């Protein structure tokens, strides 16, 4: 009835209908990514549908999948959003957060059908969430005081993250690579300073962490291809025309000779600028913007290596790696600190030329060179590695770790179950549902591996009840095992964020009883 | 129909048929309007109260908003019907005036109209109904004034304020950590309030949201947070004892407003101009430096050259800061906004204890925090949450809570929630009805019934038996002559099987102004709708 008073094309879903539509939407999205969960999870092919661009990517990363799917369901959009936030905050666990939220809603649907008020369910969930959080915090271990143990933890965490990804076969290799890269940052926590360079060719195993710094750029014509004991001036200045920035100025002359004169003046200005730059005493000049032929030739004459068009991140990374400063004016050479490194040279990776800066003054940035058979493979490898790097970085910030392999989920579920029996009222049912949803996570991981999930999860539960609180799933043997012995670790931050955002989002969807859709904006055809 | 004949018998068109798309007249019109308004109020009805549900609103572009706030729901709904639009405005004006009770006012208006419809069916003239409602509203507002209680609070006893804020928050999604959220809202308001003058400057409270973390990470920052970062990666990221110059002019050579052209006709002129330009930059930076500033906040951008000059001079800078933010910074730090470099001087600088850049998660998102401002009464609430929608909703809810706290500071009289105030008014209005002779009596009694609808809706939304709960609370109010009895929606059933509770004991109250405003605004709109007897929808010329 309400529809009649809204704009045309708008619709209102009420009560059961609304709940059904939001539950189904959210659960469908969760089910879509469910099969990618865990070390035996499967990948998805994403194909773009726009005309002219039908490119394909293959991925296992929840956030990437969810971001690429076009959805027309409000609740499903909430799920996509939490996965995105998880990606931004921690970088890993993007699939888990969507799947856990979906499982919570699946349980909620059952309870709603038993005529339990959504607000009661929400209240029960909140209590359960508190208990789970406490259990999680108690099980977390902080090894950050002991460098060797902490490093071992980091490697284990990286391995756990990578094991569900494409890089699983070489996970030992890549885990160490990622840990080395993150340790290089020395806690600066800026992932921009880790550059991932993808070069097709070779195999994944050929990837390596360059101890210098690589730039996918060209050295100017006629300039030295190798400079030792380089002093680097990093600049962000226009080396093309360098206009005079006074509004309304234009050239108006009355004869050809004057045009020539002014042209000469312009060139002089550029020459002066080059002279000033040279006066800094640098033998390598790297600019963010273009370098035109004239300054390039001047630099070549002076034997200075000039590299143009380093992108913005590149310049910042360079500044971090060489300890130089990004300069835009050149009047005070004494104030500008130059970057230093042992050698700047052009090297070949596969078929491509790149510039390598070796022996940098402060190694606060680094480059990982990824090799692989195809660009799809490389893209996915980069995503996997990025996830691992993100998790490691988050762990450096928040050094606590927990056991993986579904161990922490069972731990939280058991803690909730213990409290359920002491809770009077309908909330207890909702709490039990929360625990069931938590237990679904290892079940899904087992299912994805083709194992008997019911059998394994119940075994695990019994083990936990008997005090084996470090036991989880061993996905390679298909049985339960002590996670500490197996070395399956996860970052506390990531699991914590999964728990919090999934339950917040599930509560949010649960509380909805109306969906009011406005009429879609009319798009003019012909664009 | 709209055709008449002039004195010569020629036809004369008053309203072109093609032009009027639709026309409804008389009782038909009134009834059609009532139906439209009622159905709109039905939508928000389920959002009322602590167990109220949320709505998903999908905008024309497919963006999702999830909210419990009446005003937001009404606003985003894109209502088409004229009379329904009146209700949208009704909740908007409650939002502007009071900030809370936006759902309640619409529900009340809806039930008033429902009662009016019944009376219309009995053949009572709409205007008489309107008059009766008006009288009843006066009585109700007076009753509210009589049963109102004052809450004593002072700057060292903020508990009553926190309790009120908690009542407001209990219907929102952020009731996870109600107490903490309420404290944030209260501290924010008290932080900027002038308790002497009973005035709160809302402009001094900023709300920034950032998805990530969870709702419990929401915090109150004593200072200002702006969503900007320092312009050069190598500038200092933490500035202690910051002295900032707040500029609204770009780091560029001046642009005269008059249109002009500058012709370069010779080599000398070109070189001179170049020199001039270089000097401008140096002069600008020098002026900033001379004023003693160590941080530049600029409303506009500046190019790489200026940026580097600032860096070389040891000045940190922030560019593209929005106009509103600039004003906030200026007020909070006690600085003056400087429109021209030549006017910079030391006394115009804003001062703050610490200015630092903080980063979130592993994306490049950074924010600038200005703390310990000289003029310390500026606060920012940094709202965190698992997703974008929850952050937005938390912001709206906190805003509501702050509005309530502000109202309490302005006027510390309260009435009790959980339907207690409505029941008390309803009792007063119906006993007043007995004293009135004439048709108005029916209208006044109907008004009392409409007031009962609020506690009914509250009980309904909580999954309780509405009639039983209302009857129990009403009879206890009568028996004990105690206007504080309301519906204890969270509690357990008492001996008599109902949840009627003394609301003062469980500390559920709302501001008096808010409730009075609800009744008077709702009555006004209803009167307006009742008085319409002709709806002409103008079509396009054909």
Interface residues (C-beta under 8 A of the other chain):
Chain A: X1 X2 X4 X5 X6 X7 X8 X10 X12 X18 X22 X72 X74 X75 X77 X78 X81 X82 X85 X88 X89 X90 X91 X117 X118 X119 X120 X126 X189 X190 X191 X192 X236 X237 X244 X245 X246 X247 X248 X249 X250 X251 X252 X253 X254 X258 X261 X262 X264 X265 X266 X269 X316 X319 X325 X326 X327 X328 X329 X332 X335 X336 X390 X393 X394 X497 X500 X501 X502 X504 X505 X507 X508 X509 X511 X512 X513 X514 X515 X516 X517 X518 X519 X520 X521
Chain B: X36 X39 X40 X42 X43 X46 X50 X51 X53 X54 X55 X56 X57 X58 X59 X60 X61 X62 X64 X66 X68 X73 X76 X77 X78 X79 X80 X81 X84 X173 X176 X211 X212 X213 X214 X215 X232 X233 X234 X252 X253 X255 X256 X259 X260 X261 X262 X263 X264 X265 X266 X267 X270 X271 X273 X274 X276 X277 X281 X303 X304 X305 X307 X308 X309 X311 X312 X359 X360 X361 X362 X363 X364 X365 X385 X386 X387 X388 X389 X390 X393 X462 X463
